[in-house]
Amino acid sequence: MTITRDIMTPSPRCIGENDSLHIAATVMSDLDVGALPICGEDSKLKGMLTDRDIVVRAIALGLDPETTPARALAQGKPVTVDVNDDIHVALERMQEHQIRRVPVIEDHLLVGIVSQADIARSLSAQQTGETVESISQ
């Protein structure tokens, strides 16, 4: 059995809930990633922020990236998996919610992220294809 811990990218970089969208975009650029977890001052996951969120939900609506905090774009409870969940739980959540990455939690703290790239590197071509197809519908 493969568990999320086996294929996740560990120790993801968070953006603080009070950090500006400009800071978030700079961190994304520096790390060459398209998404960052939003973490609160209590170190708990508050949401996920994508480059698309910044462009479509903030810039296009006229929000100032210098003054708008990341928490302004966090919506609802984040979809997560536990570090010890079978990887199929992660695949099902990604497919059900049509998300390309799912944060991995251990003892209520963020410890990793499972992304489409992690799946492609670790699972069969069939599982990867089914997941990508379902997410992209």
C-alpha positions as CSV (number, residue, x, y, z in Angstrom):
1,M,0.0,0.0,0.0
2,T,1.3,3.4,-0.9
3,I,0.5,6.2,1.5
4,T,0.6,9.9,0.9
5,R,3.9,10.3,2.9
6,D,5.6,8.0,0.3
7,I,5.0,10.4,-2.6
8,M,4.3,13.9,-1.1
9,T,6.7,16.8,-1.5
10,P,7.7,17.4,2.1
11,S,8.0,20.7,4.0
12,P,6.2,23.0,1.6
13,R,6.8,26.8,1.9
14,C,3.8,28.6,3.3
15,I,2.7,32.2,2.7
16,G,1.5,33.9,5.8
17,E,-2.2,34.7,6.0
18,N,-1.3,38.4,6.5
19,D,1.3,38.5,3.7
20,S,0.4,40.5,0.7
21,L,-0.5,39.0,-2.7
22,H,2.6,40.7,-4.0
23,I,4.8,38.8,-1.6
24,A,3.0,35.6,-2.5
25,A,3.6,36.2,-6.2
26,T,7.2,36.9,-5.5
27,V,7.6,33.7,-3.5
28,M,5.9,31.7,-6.3
29,S,8.2,33.2,-8.8
30,D,11.3,32.5,-6.7
31,L,10.2,28.9,-6.1
32,D,8.9,28.3,-9.6
33,V,5.6,27.1,-8.3
34,G,2.0,27.9,-9.1
35,A,0.5,27.5,-5.7
36,L,1.3,28.1,-2.0
37,P,-0.4,27.0,1.2
38,I,-1.7,29.9,3.3
39,C,-0.7,29.4,6.9
40,G,-2.0,31.2,9.9
41,E,0.0,32.6,12.8
42,D,-0.9,29.4,14.6
43,S,1.0,27.5,11.9
44,K,-2.3,25.8,10.7
45,L,-3.4,25.6,7.1
46,K,-5.9,28.3,6.2
47,G,-6.2,27.6,2.5
48,M,-4.3,27.4,-0.8
49,L,-3.4,30.3,-3.0
50,T,-2.7,29.8,-6.7
51,D,-1.2,32.1,-9.3
52,R,-4.6,32.0,-11.0
53,D,-6.3,33.2,-7.8
54,I,-4.0,36.2,-7.8
55,V,-4.7,37.1,-11.4
56,V,-8.4,36.2,-11.8
57,R,-9.8,36.8,-8.4
58,A,-7.6,39.7,-7.3
59,I,-6.0,41.7,-10.1
60,A,-8.9,41.4,-12.5
61,L,-11.2,42.6,-9.8
62,G,-9.0,45.6,-9.1
63,L,-7.7,44.5,-5.7
64,D,-4.3,46.0,-4.8
65,P,-1.7,43.2,-4.6
66,E,0.5,45.4,-2.3
67,T,-2.3,45.7,0.4
68,T,-4.5,42.7,-0.1
69,P,-3.6,39.9,2.3
70,A,-3.4,36.3,1.2
71,R,-6.2,35.4,3.6
72,A,-8.6,37.5,1.5
73,L,-8.5,34.7,-1.2
74,A,-8.7,31.7,1.1
75,Q,-12.2,30.2,0.7
76,G,-13.8,27.7,2.9
77,K,-12.1,24.8,4.6
78,P,-9.1,23.5,2.7
79,V,-9.3,20.0,1.2
80,T,-6.6,17.9,2.8
81,V,-5.4,14.3,3.3
82,D,-3.6,12.8,6.3
83,V,0.0,11.8,6.0
84,N,-0.9,8.2,6.6
85,D,-3.9,8.0,4.2
86,D,-3.7,5.6,1.3
87,I,-2.7,7.5,-1.8
88,H,-6.1,6.6,-3.3
89,V,-7.7,8.9,-0.8
90,A,-5.6,11.8,-2.2
91,L,-6.5,10.8,-5.8
92,E,-10.2,10.7,-4.9
93,R,-10.1,14.1,-3.3
94,M,-8.2,15.6,-6.1
95,Q,-10.6,14.2,-8.6
96,E,-13.8,15.0,-6.6
97,H,-12.7,18.6,-6.0
98,Q,-10.9,19.1,-9.3
99,I,-7.7,20.3,-7.7
100,R,-4.2,19.8,-8.9
101,R,-2.6,19.7,-5.4
102,V,-3.7,18.5,-2.0
103,P,-2.1,19.5,1.3
104,V,-0.9,16.7,3.6
105,I,-1.6,17.1,7.3
106,E,-0.1,15.4,10.3
107,D,-1.4,16.3,13.8
108,H,-3.2,19.3,12.4
109,L,-0.1,20.8,10.8
110,L,1.0,21.0,7.2
111,V,3.8,18.5,6.4
112,G,3.6,18.2,2.6
113,I,1.7,18.5,-0.6
114,V,0.7,15.9,-3.2
115,S,0.7,17.3,-6.7
116,Q,0.0,16.0,-10.1
117,A,3.7,15.9,-10.7
118,D,4.2,13.7,-7.6
119,I,1.5,11.3,-8.9
120,A,3.1,11.2,-12.3
121,R,6.6,10.4,-10.8
122,S,5.3,7.7,-8.4
123,L,2.2,6.0,-9.7
124,S,1.2,4.1,-12.9
125,A,0.6,5.8,-16.2
126,Q,-3.0,4.7,-15.9
127,Q,-3.6,6.1,-12.4
128,T,-1.9,9.4,-13.5
129,G,-4.0,9.6,-16.7
130,E,-7.3,8.9,-14.9
131,T,-6.5,11.5,-12.2
132,V,-5.4,14.2,-14.7
133,E,-8.4,13.6,-16.9
134,S,-10.8,13.8,-14.0
135,I,-9.3,17.0,-12.6
136,S,-9.3,18.6,-16.0
137,Q,-13.0,18.1,-16.8
